[in-house]
Amino acid sequence: MPRHLPSDRPADMNDQSSAPVSRKGIGRDGREQSRRAPLLLDITVFALRVTELIALAGTSLLIVLWLSDDIGPFVRQNYLGATLFTIVFYAGLAEVMGAHDPDVRFSVRQAWGRLLTAWLSTSMFMLTLSFLLKNSEDYSRAWAVGWFFFGGVSLCLVRSMGIGWMRSMKRTGVYNQRVAIFGAGSQGNRLARYIMGNDKLTIDLVGFFDDRTPERLGPEERPLDVRGNLGDLIKLIRVGDVDQVIVALPWSAETRLQEVVGELAITPVRIRLAPDLASFAFAQRAVVLLGDLPVMTLFERPISGMDHIAKRLEDLLIAGAGLLVISPLMLIIAVAIKLDSKGPIFFRQEREGFNNKRFWILKFRSMYHDHSQLDHITQARRDDPRVTRVGHFIRRFSLDELPQLINVMIGEMSMVGPRPHAPSTKAGDRLFGDVVKTYASRHKVKPGITGWAQVSGWRGETDTEEKLVKRLEHDLFYIENWSIMMDFYILLRTVATLPFHSRAY
């Protein structure tokens, strides 16, 4: 069932219901399965929740006993009350964070991440609450630190053993629901192959059902047998051999869809509608509710909301501090440029920025004024005769980029991001946008003074299409994995590697 906005967790077919228990069914590999009890998965997950809470309580008690050799302080000094309150808070937070959601039930790594995040958040909350209530002196610091550490260890151990046991039970098919697919066309075939290739699903496919004749269905190879029509499917449901039906008909066949669903609605099984063919291309995208209407989120705007505010504050603080600190150096560079050759101190050039909007980028002039290019840009090459003596030095250490701090302050650029290119710049003999169709994707964020591509070795002239592709791959990686810590890492690497770069000329 899709979740309400703004959740980004995808809808999952794998939630279980109180389906009838049958002694036999057809597995996804076509073999009969015995010992089937889908409801047992819910019971197992509930038992695992309770066991984890008991482990936390037991860890707290054991640490008190280790510190005092007596259970008395556990009650007298109100450790019992603090333990119970903490466990209740953790249980609610773990539920909110999805520590027991279907997508982590069989994954140790993902489950550990959510468990430890919930436990760390709980511990921080309790420490803050204790400080505000001024009762931190009532509890042993050794107990608090020990419980924080060993409580996390106990959660991980219990979850690991629980998932190991659940995986072994899953292999026997005991958790699996028997699912029939109505619709044996291309849509149903894709759905069947997706289910059969997904090990996280607790599903055994019963087979295809379709009212169309074999001639109308065509000769397409199917991963399952067609076991009958809608009437045959309803008969199987009546005898208890089907727990769930997924209708895999084209969404455009609205009248037929309503007829089929109307017939199935009077049966005591769960009925679901498979995604239309186009949706399989975006199978990993989140489905959310827009009011009561399910919609699929194909792409999010990167670095939006609070992330956008945080990055803007980062830019203002770093660029503002940088301008104050290096203003003497910029003055020296300006004087040197003026004395070295005729022309202005700064060089302005049109570049493409956020949302493909063009802006004027600022640089210290490093070329002879009569050789500067505003249109039909040719990137600087090694021993380029257009570059002045001062220009060689400031380009070598990227000092010509310092005026871009002003672009950052006025919001046209960021400290870290994909480097902006002139619209007419070419890789080989082709424009950047002609080489890679997704080139414009790098304009989803503001361009930066430095970026992930630059600190990863893709700095300097982009004279081949391969270099452009590599730059784009790194830029898109940055956009998809952005964080404040990543920005600081890139800035530190930029400062550390500038003296050793050999591709800036």
N, C-alpha and C positions, 0 to 999 in steps of 0.2 A: 504494500500500500504506500503510495507516495506520501511524503511528509509535508508539513506546512512550511512555507517560507519563513525564515531564510535558510532552513536546513539545506545542506548540500550532500546529505547522505542518500544514495540512490535507493529506489524502491526495491524490495527483495521478494521474490516469489516463494522464499523458503520458510516463511513462518508457518507454524503448525496449528492445527485445530483439533478439536476433540472428534476426530474421524473414527468411524467404526473399525474395529480390529478384525482382520481376516486372517485365516491360517495360511492361505496361499495367494500368490500373485505372480505376475510376470515381471522379471527384473529388466533393467535397461539392456542387458545382454541377451535377453530372450529366454533365460532360464527361470524356472519357478523359484520363488522365494518363500520361505516359511518363517515363522517367528516374526510376525509383523505387529508393531505397536507404535504408531507415529506419536501418540500422546506421551510416550515414554521420554521423548526428547525434552518436552517442556518440564516434565518431572525431574529429569536429570539436571537441567539447567537450574531449576529452583533449588535442588539439593546442593549444587555447586555453590550457589550464592550463599546459602546458609553455612556451608562448610567454611567458606572464606571468612565469614564474620566470626564464626567460632574460633578459627585460627588466630584472628586478630585479638580476640578476647583472651585466648589462652596464652598468646605471646605476652600480653600485658601482665597477666597474673604470674607467669614464670619469671619475668624480670623483677617484679616486686619480691617474689620469694627468693630470688638470687641475691637481691640487695639486702634483705632483712632476715632470711630464714624463718619467716613467720607470716602467715596469711593475714594477721591482724591489721597491719597498716593498709592492706588492700581495701579494707572496709572503713577503718577508723579515719584514715587520712583522705577519704573520699576518692581514692583511685577508682573504685567501682563506678561511681557516678561519672567521673571523667571518661572512663573507658566506654561506658554505655553511650554517653552523648557523642563521643567521637565516632563510634561504630555506626550509630544511626545516621550521623551526618555523612559519613563515608558511603554508606549504602545508597543514600539518595543521590549523592554526587556521581557515584559509579554508574547509576542508572541513567542519569542525564548524559554522561559522557559515552554511553553505549558500550560499557565494559562487558555486557552480556548479549549484545546484538547478534543477529544471525550471521553477519559477515565476519565475526571473530570467534565463533563457537568452536571452530576446528583449526584455528591459527594461533600458535603460541606467541609468535612475534607480535602480531597485532594486538592480541589480548594483553600481553605484558605492557605494551605502550599505554593502553588506556587505563589499566589497573594502576600502574605506577604514577601516571598523571593525576588520577583521582586521589591516590593516597598522599602524594606530595602536596596537592592543593588542600587536602584535609588537614595535614600537619601544619602547613603555613597558617591556615585559618585558626586552628586551635592555639597556636603560639601567639597570634595577634590578639585573639579573644582573651587569652590569659593575661597578656600585657595590659589590655584596656581595663579588665576587671581587677587588676592589681593583686592577683592571687597566685602569681607564678612561684612565689616563695613557698607555697603550700605543697609543691610537688618536687620530687627529686629530678634534677637535671639529667642524671644518669638514666633514670627511668624514661624520661621524655626522648632522649637521644637514642637509647637502646630500643624503645618501642618503634620509633620512626624507622630505624634501620632494619631490625629483625621482623617488624610487621610487614615491610615491603618484601623481604625475603620469603616470609611464610605465604604471602599472597601469590607470589610467583611459583613457589613449589606446589601449592594446592592446585593452582590453575593448570600447571604443566601436567600433573598427575591426572587431573580431571579430563583434560583434553586428550591425553593418551588413552584413557579408558573409553571416552566417547568415540574416538577414532576407531578403536577396535570393535565397538558395538556397531558403528556405522558400516563397517565392512561386512558385517553379517546381514545388513539390510533391515535391522530391527526398527530403525527410525523412519524408514522410507515410506512415503505416501505413494499410492498408485495413481498415476496421472494419465488421463486420456487426452489426446489432441484431436479436436474436431476441425478438419480441414487438412487435406493431404496435398495441397499445392505447394508452390515455392515457399510461401510464408510458413507453412507447417513444417516443411523440410528443414528450413533454417533454424526454427525453434527447437526441433528435435535434436539437431546436431549440436546446438548450443547447450542444451541440457545434458546430453550424453558426454560432452567434453568438459563439463564443469564439475569437479570433484567436491565442491563445497555444498552442492545441492543434495538434499535427502529425498530423492525422487526416483521411482521406478516407472518407466513409461509402459503403459498397457498396450498402446498401439494407436494407429490413425483410424479415424472414423470420418466418412464423407458420403454425402448423398449423390455425388456425381459418379457416373459410370467410369470404368477404367479407360474407355476411349476418350472421354472428356478430360480425364486427369492427365492423359498423355503418358509417354514412355519414360518420364524422368525417374532416375534411380532414387529410391527412398530408403532411409535408414531403418524404418519400421514397416511392418505389414499393415495393410488396410484391412481392418477386422469387421467392417460393416458400415451401416448407415446410422442416422440419428436414432432410429428405433432400436437397433441393436445396442447402441451405447446406453440408452435408457434402460434396457433390460439388464445390462451388466451392472448399472448403478443400483437397480432394484434388488439384485441378489447380493449386493455388498462387495463387489469386486473392483469398484472405482471410488477413490476418495476425492478426486479433484478433476475438473475438466477445464482445459484451456482452449478457447475458441480461436482458431487461427484462420480467419477469413479476411479478405481485403476490407479495409475500413470504408471504402467507397461503396461496398455492397450493403448499404445501410438497412434496406428492407429485409434481406436475407439474414443479416445479423440479428435483427430484432426477432425474427421468427424462430431462429435457433435458440437464442437466449430465452425466449418465452417458453419454449418446450422444456428446456433444461431447468428453468427457474422453479418448477414444481418438484424437483428432486432434491434430496437432502445432502447435496455435495457443494463444495466451493466451486464457483464458476469464475473464470478469469478470461480477459481478452488479451490475446498476444499482440505485441507491437506490429505495426504495419511494416512492410518490407524495407522502407527507407529508414526506419528506426534501428535496424540491425547495424547500420553503418555507424551509429552513435550509441552502441550498447553500453558503453562505460559512462555515459553522461547521466547526471542526476535528474530524477523526475520529482517535481515539487508541485504543490497545489497553489494555483492562482485563484484565490477564493475557493470554489468547489471544482475548478477545472484543472485537471492534470496537464502540466506542460513540461517539456524537456529543456533543460539548460544546456545549450550546445557549447557556449563559450562565455566565461565571465570576463568582465573588464578587469585587467590585472592592476594591482596596486590601487585599490579603490577603498572608499570608506575611511576607517581609522588608519589603515595602512598609508593612504594618500596623505593624510594629515601628518603622520609620523615622518614620512619621507620628506615632506616639505619643510618640516621643522629641522630635520637633519641637514637639509641643503642650506637653509638660512643660517643655522648656527656655524656650520663648517665654513661656508663661503664667506660669511661675515667676519669670522675670526681670521680666516686666511687673508682677506684683504687688509685687515689691520696689521697682521704680522709681516706680510711680504711687500707692503707698500714701498718701503725703502728700496728693495730689490727691483720692483717694477719701475721706480724712478730712474735707477741706474741703467736698466735695459733701455728705457725710452731715450735717455741721453745718448747712449751708445749707438742706437739705431739712427738718430738724427745726425750724429757726427760721421757715421760710416757711409751713408748714401743719401741722395736726395729723395724727398717724398714724405708722406705722412708717417706718423709713428705707428698708428693702428691700421690694420687691414680688415675690411668688412667684406663678407662674402655670403651670398644667399645659400641657406641649407634647408633641408627638409626635417621638420621636427615632429612633435606629438600630433597625431591625427593627420599626418601629411601636410600640416600647415608650415609655410615657409617663414623663416626668420633670418635676421642678419647676425651671423656669428662674428665675434670680435677676436682678433689675434694681434700679436705684435707682428709688424711687417718684417718678413724674413727674406723677401725677394726684392730685386730692383723694381722700382715703381713702374717703369715702362714695360716690365715683363709680367706683371701681375695679371691674372686672368679672372674675370668675373663670370664669363660664360664659356661653355665648351672646355671644361676644366681638364687639364692634364696633370695627373698626380706627380709630385716631386719624385725624382729618381736619384740614385747614388751619383755624386759629383755633378749635380744639376747646375748648369751655368747660370740659371736664373737666381740662385740663392746667393745672398751677400755673405761677407765674411762674418759679421755678427749673426746673420741668419743661420749659418752653419752651426754655430755654437748653441744658440737658443733652441734650434730644432733638435739638436743632438740630445738635449736634456729636457725637451718639451716645455721650455720656458715660454715659447711663443703662445702656449695655450692659456697662460695665466689670466689674461683679460676676460676669459670666458667665465670667470667668477662673477663678473658683472651680469652675464647672461643668466647665470644661476640665480642671482639675487632678484632679478626682475621676472623670474619664473619661466623663461624660455628653455632652460636646460636644467639638468640635475648634476650633482657631483658624480654619480655613477649611473651608467646607462649605455645603450648602444651609441657608438660614435656617429655623429651626424655627417652625412655625405652631401655633396652638391648634387642637384637633380641631374646634371649632365655628365656626372662621373661615369667612366666605363671600366669594365673588366675585360681586357683584351680590346676587342672592337665593338662590344655590345654594352648597352646601358645596363646598370645593375638590375633594374626592374625587369628587363628582358631576359636576363640570365636565370633568375629564380622567381617563379611566380609569387611565392610567399614573401618576397623581399619586404613588402609594405607592412608585414606583421611586426617588424621591429619598431614601427611607429606607434605601437599601442601604448608606449611609455615615452617620457621625455628623453631626449638624447643626453648623453653624459660626457663629462670631461675625460673620464676614463671608464673602462668597462671590462667585463669578464673576458671578452675576446682579446683585448689588449694585454692583460696580465697573463693570458694563456699562450702568448707567443704570436698572436695574429695581429701585429701592429705594423704600421708602415704601408708601403705601396701595395695596392690590390690590383696587380697587373695580370692575373689569371683568374679564370672562372672558378677554379678549385679553391683559391684563397678566399674568394667572395663567399662560396658555399660554407667554408669553415667558419668564417666570421659570423655568418647568419646563424649557423647552428649554435654557436656560443651565445649570441645575442638572445636567441629564443630560449635557450636554457636559463639564462639570467632572468628573463621575464617570467618564466614559469616557476622559478624557484626563489624569487626575491625574498630577502629578509634584511632587517637592519644589520644583523651580524654579518651577512654576506657583503653588504656595502662596505662595512668597516674592514673586512678582510681584503676586499679588492683595493681599497684605498691604501692599506698598509703594504700590500704587495706592489702597488704602483710606486710608492715612495722607495721601497727597498730595491726594486729592479730597474729604476730609471737609469742609474749610471752604467748598467750593463747591457742596455738595449742597443742592438746594432742595426735595427731595421728602420730607425727614424732618421730620415735624411731629406 
